[in-house]
Amino acid sequence: MRCPVCKAENDDAVCRRCKADLSLLVTLEETRRNFLAEAARAAASGDGARTLEHAEAAHRLRADHDSWRWLAVSRFLLRDFAQAASYWQRARAVK
Ligand SMILES: [Zn+2]
């Protein structure tokens, strides 16, 4: 995770470069990971609405390739193929 103060990459709750407290960021990323895991579980059971709900929750915390991808999967499950294709394009455009 990237320190919002100095932009250093970190694995710990204290920035290795500027010593900023990153504990809130750690909590946010954990929460986001849980939302993505819930999206995956909902998708595995074919529940598009719940997949969308969890993918959107993760996406609101931080948008990246995974959140766009799960948004695409949710729209696919909901048979909204145009939106699924659009989200998949966005997923492919970001890392
Ligand atoms: Zn820092």
Residues whose N, C-alpha, C, O or C-beta is under 5 A from the ligand:
A	BS01	ZN	C3 V5 C6 K7 A8 C15 R17 C18 K19 A20
